[in-house]
Amino acid sequence: MGKAFAEKILDTIYGNFQSGKKQISWKQFNIVSEYLEHTPEFPNGFIAGYYGNLGKYQIDIADERNTSANRITVIDIKLRDEDEVKAERKAEAEAQAKKDAFMEGFRNGNYVGQPKKRMDLNLTLVSERQFDGRYGRTNCFNFADEQGNCIVWFTQNALCIYSEERGEWGYAEVGDKVTMRATIKEHSEYKGTKQTVVTRAQVKSISEA
């Protein structure tokens, strides 16, 4: 299930909201909330808020499942500006096209470096995902090097670097250029793609493409 399916769920929620129905099911909430921002819990420690844009909708939801009410409430849902949505979808399509091109290039890629050796890498962030493993929430970052080879980094850390000039952390987004020094952990193969797995990565710089 992806964003398109979640947006179909929002079609139903929006129609019901317009007719006065503000409660949604746990299943609907779980599908939609995956793509929303999550606010800290309110002071009483029970209610959590989820909000943000998804497709053509802007939505605000309160998760009250841990209270005596045991419910999930739609606080607000409305249609976004059409031009804004079109521009967002165009950008997403372009980003997906770039990702597909990188993934296609990976099919003809080779392994990089030698296991247990450290090396400097100039990379482009192709994709990122999260999953829950034995050590908790883990990030999986997929990169392409300058020759189009696949580099993978599994870490519990965010992909970011601190800027002394701006006095804040800068986080990498898909398509950004990343330079790092890392240890080659292993050479492996996943679904026919040769991938070089790195560890102990030290991010040197992050810049927009």
N, C-alpha and C positions, 0 to 999 in steps of 0.2 A: 504494500500500500504506500502511495506517495502523496505529494501535495494535491494532485488532481482529485484523488479519492477524498482527501480531507476537505477539499473545497466543495465537493458534492454533499458531504455531511453538513457543511455550513449552509448550503442551499436550503436544506430541511430546517436547520436551526433558525435561519433568518425568517423563513415563512411562518414558523410557529411563533417566533418572537413578535412578529408583526400582529399576530392574532391574540397576543397576550400570554402565551405559554413561555415561561422563563426558566423552567427546570429542564435539564438534559440528562441523558443516561451516562453511566460510567463509561460505556464503550464509546459513545460519541465524544466524551471528554478526552479519553485516552488517545483517540485518533487525532483530534484537533490540537490538543495541548502540546503535542510533540514539536509543533512548529512555532510555538509562542514563547514570549519572554516570561520568566517566573519571578515574581516579586518575593521579597522575604515575607515570612508569615507575619500576620498581624500580632500585636502585643499579647493577645490572649493565647497565642500559640496553636490555634486550631485552624484558622481560615487562611488559605493561601490564594494569591491572586495570579492569574495568567492573562496576558494581554498581547496585542500586536496585530500585524497585518498578515493575512493569508489569502493569496489570490485577490479576488475583487472585494474582499471583506476586511473590516477592522472589527476586532472582537475583544471583549473584556469579560472574563469568567472568574467566579469565586468558587473555590473548592472547599466545601464545608462538610466533607464526609466524616470528619472526626468529631463533629459536634452532635448534640442530641437531634439536630435537624437532619443530619446525615444526607446532605443533598449537594448538588452542583448547580449553581445559579448563573444564568447569563445576565450580566449587569447591563451590557450594551452590545449591540451588533449593528453595524451600518455599512453601506456601500462606500467604497473608496472612489476617488476621482478617476475617471476612465483613462485619461491621458497618463496619469501616474502608473496605473496598472499596466498599460500597454508598454510604457518605457521599461518597467521592471521585468516584464515577460520577455521583451526583446533582449535585455541584458542577460537574463537567465539562459535564453536560447543560445546566445553567442558564447557564454561561458561553457555551456554543455557541449557546443561544437568544438571548442578548444580542448575540452577534456577528452572527447571522443577521439580527436586527432592524436593526442598524447597516448591514449590507451591503444590505439592502432599501432603507433610507433613502438610500443612496448613489446609487441609480438615479435619484432625483429631485433630486440635489444639483447645486450650481453651483460654478464656479470661485471662488477666494478671492484677493483682493488683485491687485496688478499685478506682472508679472515685473520682477526686479531691485530691487524695493522691499522694505525690511525692515519687519516688523510683529510685534506681540505676538499670541500665539495661546493660547487656552484649549482644551485638547484632552482627548479620552479615547482611551487606547490600545486599539485594536480587535483588532489581530493583529500578529504579528512572524514573520519567517522569515529564514533565512540562505542564501546561495548563494556559490559561488566564481566570481569574475569576474577581469578583467584586472589588478585591483589587489589580489587576494587575497580573503579572506573578507569579505563585505559583509552588513550587516544591513539589512533592509527593514522599516520600521515604518509601519503604517497607523493613522491616527487619524481620529476624527470631531470636527469643531468643534461649537460650541454650536448651530449651525443644521443639523447633520447632514451637512455637506459632507466629502468625502474629502480628507485631507491625507496625503502620502506623504514619508517621509524615508529616503533611502539613505545609509548611513554605515558606516564601519569601527569607529566608536565604540559603546560600550555605551550604553544609555539609563539614565543614572544621575546622581546628584548627591551631593556630599559633605556630610555633616551635621557641623558643628562641635560641636554639642551632644552627639551620640552618638559622635563621633570615628570614623565609618565611612561607607562608601559605601552609598547606598540605590538599589536597582535597581527599575525600573518593571516591573510585571506587567500582563497584559491586564486591562482594566477600570479601571486607575488613571487618575487625573486628572493631566495634565501641562501645565504652563505653560512656554512658551518664546518666545524672540525669534528669528526666522529670516528669511532672504531667500527671496522667492518665485523659484524657479529657472525654472519653466515651467508652463504649463497643458497637460495632455495628456488622452488618453482611453484607457482600458484596458477591453476587453470591454464597451463601452457605458457605462462609468462615467467621469464627469468627475472628474479628480483633479488636485489642486494639489501639485506637487512642490516641496519646500523644500530649502534647503541652508544651510550655515554656522549651524546651529541652536545656540542657547545655552539649555540647560535651566535654568529658574528655580526650579521646584518640582515635586515628585512627591508625590501623596497618594492614599490608598486611596479608592475610590468610596464 
